[in-house]
Each structure stands twice: as C-alpha cells, then as structure tokens.
Amino acid sequence: MNINLHIERLILDGLQLERGQNMLLQTAIEAELTRLLTEQGLSSGLQSGGVLRNLEAGPMQLSPGSSPAELGIQIAQSVYSGIGNTK
C-alpha cells in the first residue's frame, strides 16, 4: 500500500526553537511518521483515501531542553494518534 501524506500546516503553540532547528524538527517528524505508518499502518477510515481539514493531536508533555529530534518523535506520535491504525 502506498500512503501519500501532505501536512499543509503544523501549528505548534508555545514551542520555541533556536535558529536553524526548524529543519531538524521537520526531518524528525517526517522520519517518525514514516516509521509509524510503515510499521502500524493507517486507520481503516483513511485507507481508501480522504482529507482531514484539521486534526487536533492533543496535548503533549515536552521536557525542557529536549532536542529537535526528541520533539519531532513526540509530535509525530501525537499526530499519528489521530490518523493511525488503532489495533
């Protein structure tokens, strides 16, 4: 199965990154979402295609001093909770 996921805008209220960390965060989010979708799949409601106008991923507990890679994994897991296969 091929999955094409396009996220037009990801709003991260209250998250402050240092200069140049945006791309590191984006790369981490993409890598973790790819891993989750590959290993666990997509929710049955989205397997035949579909568009979500928005997805409220829910609150996360971020530790002070977390790296962009750690933040990206947590964000991706939160996003996946709204689109993933919940076996």
N, C-alpha and C positions, 0 to 999 in steps of 0.2 A: 504494500500500500504506500502510495506517495502522499505526503502531507505538505501542503503549502500554507504556511502561517505568515500573515502580514500584520504587524502591530504598527498602526499609524502613529500612535502617540501613547507614551507611557508616562503617567504623571506620578511623581514620587514626592509627595508633600513632606517637607521637613528634612529631606536628605541633602546634606551639603557635601559636595566633593571638592577635593583640591583640583587645581588646574591640571588638565591632562588626564584625569581619571575617568572621564565620561566613556572613552573608548574601551578602557579596561572593563568597566562595568557592563557595557553593551556586549562585549565579547563573552563575558562570564554568563550573562543571561541567555544569550543565544546557545552557548555550549550546553548549559544545564537543561534548557528546554528541549534541545535536540536529543539529549540523553534520555530524558523522561519520556518523550514521545516515542522514541525508538524502543525503549525497554518496556514501557507500560501502556502505550497506545493512547488513543483519543477517545473521548466519551462517545457512547453509541449515538447520542443525539447529533453529534457533529460529523460522524463518519461518512455520511452521504453528502456532506457539504453544508455550508451555512455561513452566515455572517452574524457576528455579535457586535451590536453597536457600541456596547461598553461591557466591561467585566469588572466588577468590584471584587478584587482579590482578597480583601480583608486585611486586618492589621497584622503587623509583624513586630517582633521584639528584636531590635537591632542593637548589638553591643557597641559601645563607644570604641573607636579605634579599629573597627572591622575593615578589612581590606576590600577593595572593589570586587575582588574575586569572591570573597565570602558573602558580600552583599548581593552580588549577582545570583549566586546559588539560592539564597533565601527568597529573592524577588521572583526568580523563575519558578521555584516550588510553589510560591503563593499564587502565581498566575496559573500554573498547571492545575492547581486545585479546582479551578473553575472550568477547565477545558479537558482535563484528563480522564482516563479510564478509572473509575472508582470501583474496582472489583470487590 
